[in-house]
Amino acid sequence: MTEALQENRPPILHLSKLPDLVLNHCIVVFAAEEDKEEIRFQAYDPNETKGPVLLTYNRTNRTFYFPQNKYFRGGKLNLYVVYRSWLY
């Protein structure tokens, strides 16, 4: 995803919490900051109008985390890229 952001191609992500499906949502990632331990993605969430949301990738355990909000209790989640470009 960081490569796509560097190429000015913001990925659209589908977020879910399997197998429960307590989360079924999409966000658009537009920025990233990284260090040795994690990558912190800033994203647009249509359900959060006050500003960007944070999606964190932990490099050690190779897991994505999303904070608690009005529709998700927070924690680990599954995700995949829904849209990369007009060719995909």
Beta strands, then each sheet from edge to edge (+ up, - down):
strand 1: 12-16
strand 2: 24-34
strand 3: 38-44
strand 4: 53-58
strand 5: 63-66
strand 6: 75-83
sheet 1: 1+ 2- 3+ 4- 5+ 6- 1+
end
